[in-house]
Amino acid sequence: MNVTIITGASDGIGAEMARQLAAARGKNAALVLAARSQDKLDAVAAECQALGAQTLVVSMDVRDEQQCRSLVDLAVSRFRKIDALINNAGVSAQALFADVKPADLHWYEDLMKVNLWGSVWCTHAALHSLKASRGRIVAVSSLAGLVGVPGRTAYSATKFAMTGFFEALRTELKSSGVSVTTAYPGVVATQIRHRGLNARGVAAGSSGLKEDDAMSVQECARLILKGMAGRRREVVMTARGKLGRFVKLVAPGRVEDMALAALKDDVRPT
């Protein structure tokens, strides 16, 4: 039986990865589904169970270190091992830095707790078990973790931090047999940006990015799982992302123009 922990598993990319793993592995899949919404997790678990998978639902908040450690303890207690940890929980944000008032700046720190520290705490808690199984770690970052995106200073900061942490960890774990795959989705057709924080630190209710060419959730999840299965170092999902990463090395000003062009006109800095 293959045991996989997925954080942020209640909807979007996390829920779709759970469904795809259940469909591919059937009775060989044991899925530990973690997020804050018990009801949404229960619904995803029911879908996975219908495909033959065993599930463990854990309602928790990755902003709390002890809850992250308890998640891993519960998984090991139930299934005796961990084969993969997918650090998928995340919160988006869109706000020009100049528009954030001093009294509201604290949410930058809150965002870092979710996007970086939740991944760090879960990974640290699971590391012993992952070494024992020569397992897999996945970090779901973003193209905003490769190229700074205007209007997303806080989000880019958290995703760049993830990129650096997991790149260093990958090197540390080379001799252990544990692989570390960092995924860099672009714009995916989910509600994450609509629920993301605005300059006041509350849900924006809309996306500040152009989404005409948004990748489907199904394709994004498939690419992440393919990268995990192949123990790939990185999964950069779009041609524009791959191009932008290269151009950043030789013509960084051009990449900044590309990043500005991705913003809707009404949210561009003036």
Buried (B, 14 or more C-beta within 10 A) or exposed (E): EBBBBBBBBBBBBBBBBBBBBBBBBEEEBBBBBBBBEEEBBBBBBEBBEEBEBBBBBBBBBBBBBEBBBBBBEBBBEBBEBBBBBBBBBBBBBBBBBEEBEEEBEEBBEBBBBBBBBBBBBBBBBBBEBBBBBEBBBBBBBBBBBBBBBBBBBBBBBBBBBBBEBBBEBBEEBEEEBBBBBBBBBBBBBBEBBEBBBBBBBEEBEEBBBEBEEBBEBBBBBBBBBEBBEEEBEBBBBBEBBBBBBEBBEEEEEEBBEBBEEBBBEEBBEE
